[in-house]
Amino acid sequence: MKISGIILSLVAAFIAASCSEGRKTVSQPDETGLEEELQEPVSNVVNLPRGAEALFDDFFFYFATNEPFQRSRIQFPLAVDGVGEQDSLITDSLWKQDRFFFDSGEYTLILRSLEQLSIVNDTSVKSAVVEKLFLKADSVSRYSFTKSDGRWTLDGLQISRVSRHPEAAFLRFYKRFCTDSVFRQRSMAPEIVFTGPDPDDDFAQMEGFITPDSWEAFAPVLPQDTLFNIIYGDMPADETRQRIFVIRGIDDEEDIELTFSNERGRWLLTSLTE
């Protein structure tokens, strides 16, 4: 997850505040570019600097890691749509801070083309959905965010089954791919396009092909049971025979892309980029 300089400055201020019992200040740019002093620890701030919400990623970093700010950006009572169950409302008193994927350190994107990555940095995006997918339990929680007047808010939660997800067929394949070694070997192209570090040289990159029998030497660690997925705006839903499964570290040190192609109704891993 790419985090802007504004958010990084807030993080730095938070670290400084946690090391001292005194009150610290945080620089907050205003519309004219001048800086104002915010006289309280950043952990208690419920207003972001202007411009920090231009991108959903920047907003969401602060939303997930700061409890007062999180509560201030939820439309309570929060409507919960339990598909197949009785709908309900979550009040402020019942809400507990949700850190989402910030404890696991990574999240995923399920794309149909690499061009869809550009929407991540599109400041015109006015909606986003953060998904928690529990593959073994066949459950998915979908948190719906909207942006109005420059402010992102969480305004809905839907609980449903992974088997009813728009990507249910691919997720069913992925669940078996990452847990069943025999099935995984059968689900790889004879030659897999590879770009990434050379396992024999820590300082070298290699580009070329790997084969299924050499997979273990190059294989990334794949999330198995719990996936966190982000859907930005209205990503095109046109049917394609390709899925790009992106694993991203929140500190930008990890960015792995696995490309799968559907050939005659069968998904095959065709490309790996690390």
Residue pairs with C-beta under 8 A, 6 or more apart in sequence:
1 57
1 60
1 61
1 107
1 248
1 250
1 252
2 55
2 57
2 120
2 121
2 252
3 11
3 57
3 58
3 61
3 250
3 252
4 52
4 54
4 55
4 58
6 29
6 48
6 49
6 51
6 52
6 58
7 52
7 58
7 61
7 62
9 26
9 27
10 26
10 42
10 45
10 48
10 49
10 52
10 62
13 24
13 25
13 26
13 27
13 42
14 41
14 42
14 43
16 24
17 24
17 41
17 42
17 43
18 41
18 43
23 39
23 40
23 41
24 41
24 42
25 37
25 38
25 39
26 37
26 38
26 42
26 45
27 35
27 36
27 37
27 38
27 49
28 35
28 36
28 37
28 38
28 49
29 35
29 49
29 50
29 51
30 36
30 50
31 50
38 45
42 66
43 66
43 68
44 68
45 66
45 68
45 69
46 68
46 69
46 72
48 59
48 62
48 69
50 150
52 58
52 59
52 62
53 59
53 147
53 150
53 151
53 152
54 123
55 120
55 121
55 123
55 125
56 125
56 128
56 145
56 147
56 152
56 230
56 232
57 120
59 152
60 100
60 128
60 130
60 145
60 152
60 230
61 102
61 250
62 69
63 69
63 70
63 73
63 152
63 154
64 70
64 98
64 99
64 100
64 101
64 102
65 99
65 102
67 97
70 97
70 98
71 92
71 95
71 97
73 151
73 152
73 153
73 154
74 92
74 95
74 153
74 154
74 155
75 153
75 154
75 155
76 90
76 91
76 92
76 95
77 89
77 90
77 91
77 92
78 89
78 90
78 95
78 154
78 155
78 156
78 157
79 87
79 89
79 155
79 156
79 157
80 87
80 88
80 89
80 90
80 157
80 158
80 159
81 87
81 156
81 157
81 158
81 159
82 88
82 158
82 159
83 158
83 159
83 160
83 161
83 164
84 160
84 161
85 159
90 157
100 107
100 130
100 132
100 228
101 107
101 228
101 250
102 250
104 223
104 226
104 228
105 249
105 250
105 251
106 223
106 228
106 247
106 248
106 249
106 250
106 254
107 228
107 229
107 230
107 247
107 248
107 250
108 223
108 227
108 228
108 229
108 245
108 246
108 247
108 248
109 117
109 229
109 230
109 244
109 245
109 246
109 248
110 167
110 170
110 229
110 243
110 244
110 245
110 246
111 117
111 235
111 243
111 244
111 246
112 235
112 236
112 237
112 238
112 240
112 242
112 243
112 244
113 240
113 242
113 244
114 244
116 235
116 236
117 246
119 125
119 232
119 233
119 235
120 232
122 232
122 233
125 147
125 232
125 233
126 146
126 147
126 148
126 233
127 144
127 145
127 146
127 147
127 233
127 234
128 144
128 145
128 152
128 230
128 231
128 232
128 233
129 142
129 143
129 144
129 145
129 230
129 231
130 142
130 143
130 145
130 228
130 229
130 230
131 140
131 141
131 142
131 143
131 227
131 228
131 229
131 230
131 231
132 140
132 141
132 143
132 226
132 227
132 228
133 139
133 140
133 162
133 165
133 171
133 226
133 227
133 228
133 229
134 140
134 162
134 225
134 226
135 162
135 171
135 174
135 175
135 224
135 225
135 226
135 227
136 225
138 161
138 162
138 163
139 159
139 160
139 161
139 162
140 159
140 160
140 161
140 162
140 165
141 157
141 158
141 159
142 157
142 158
142 159
142 160
143 154
143 156
143 157
144 154
144 155
144 156
144 157
144 158
145 152
145 153
145 154
145 155
146 152
146 153
146 155
147 153
162 168
162 171
163 172
165 171
166 237
167 243
170 243
170 260
170 267
173 187
173 260
173 267
174 245
175 224
176 183
177 183
177 184
177 187
177 222
177 267
177 269
178 184
178 222
178 223
178 224
179 224
184 215
185 212
185 213
185 215
187 266
187 267
187 268
187 269
188 212
188 215
188 268
188 269
189 261
189 268
189 269
189 270
190 211
190 212
191 209
191 210
191 211
192 209
192 210
192 211
192 212
192 215
192 269
192 270
192 271
192 272
193 209
193 259
193 270
193 271
193 272
194 206
194 207
194 208
194 209
194 210
194 218
194 271
194 272
194 273
195 205
195 206
195 207
195 272
195 273
195 274
196 205
196 206
196 218
196 272
196 273
196 274
197 204
197 205
197 206
197 274
198 204
198 205
198 206
199 217
199 218
210 217
210 218
210 272
218 272
218 274
220 247
220 256
220 258
220 272
220 274
222 247
223 247
241 261
241 262
241 263
242 259
242 260
242 261
242 262
243 259
243 260
243 262
243 267
244 257
244 258
244 259
244 260
245 257
245 258
245 259
245 260
246 255
246 256
246 257
246 258
247 254
247 255
247 256
247 257
247 258
248 254
248 255
248 256
249 255
256 272
256 273
256 274
257 271
257 272
257 273
258 269
258 271
258 272
259 269
259 270
259 271
259 272
259 273
260 267
260 268
260 269
260 270
261 267
261 268
261 270
262 268
